[in-house]
Amino acid sequence: MATIKFVDDDLTVNAAVGQNLRDIAQNEGSTIPFGCELGVCGTCLSRVQAPEGAISSMEEQEKETLEALGAEVDCRLVCQCRVEKDDDITITSAH
């Protein structure tokens, strides 16, 4: 199991490989806001710290949205991230 820490919510949960971070956040009561859930609106922009390979790589839509937002290098759209291996993942608001 991966360990997901939602810093702003003081919430730590376990997650299985393959789970979407959006689903985990919503199911566990995180306050991360979500809008379109398609990687377009940028509402769920967060700083995500994880070892290489612990979460899914960015697809083109997410890259385009992050570029348009001028997001920092450690930012991801939570709705577009999936747990890829058992490791520690930390999520903090980027707003």
Secondary structure as the mmCIF struct_conf table of DSSP 4:
data_model
#
loop_
_struct_conf.conf_type_id
_struct_conf.id
_struct_conf.beg_label_comp_id
_struct_conf.beg_label_asym_id
_struct_conf.beg_label_seq_id
_struct_conf.end_label_comp_id
_struct_conf.end_label_asym_id
_struct_conf.end_label_seq_id
STRN STRN1 ALA A 2 PHE A 6
HELX_RH_3T_P HELX_RH_3T_P1 VAL A 7 ASP A 9
TURN_TY1_P TURN_TY1_P1 ASP A 10 ASP A 10
STRN STRN2 LEU A 11 ALA A 15
TURN_TY1_P TURN_TY1_P2 VAL A 17 GLY A 18
STRN STRN3 ASN A 20 ASN A 20
HELX_RH_AL_P HELX_RH_AL_P1 LEU A 21 GLU A 28
TURN_TY1_P TURN_TY1_P3 GLY A 29 GLY A 29
BEND BEND1 GLY A 35 CYS A 41
TURN_TY1_P TURN_TY1_P4 THR A 43 CYS A 44
STRN STRN4 LEU A 45 GLN A 49
TURN_TY1_P TURN_TY1_P5 GLU A 52 GLY A 53
BEND BEND2 ALA A 54 ALA A 54
STRN STRN5 ILE A 55 ILE A 55
HELX_LH_PP_P HELX_LH_PP_P1 SER A 56 GLU A 59
HELX_RH_AL_P HELX_RH_AL_P2 GLU A 60 LEU A 69
TURN_TY1_P TURN_TY1_P6 GLY A 70 GLY A 70
TURN_TY1_P TURN_TY1_P7 VAL A 73 ASP A 74
STRN STRN6 CYS A 75 LEU A 77
HELX_RH_3T_P HELX_RH_3T_P2 VAL A 78 GLN A 80
STRN STRN7 ARG A 82 VAL A 83
BEND BEND3 LYS A 85 ASP A 87
STRN STRN8 ASP A 88 SER A 93
#
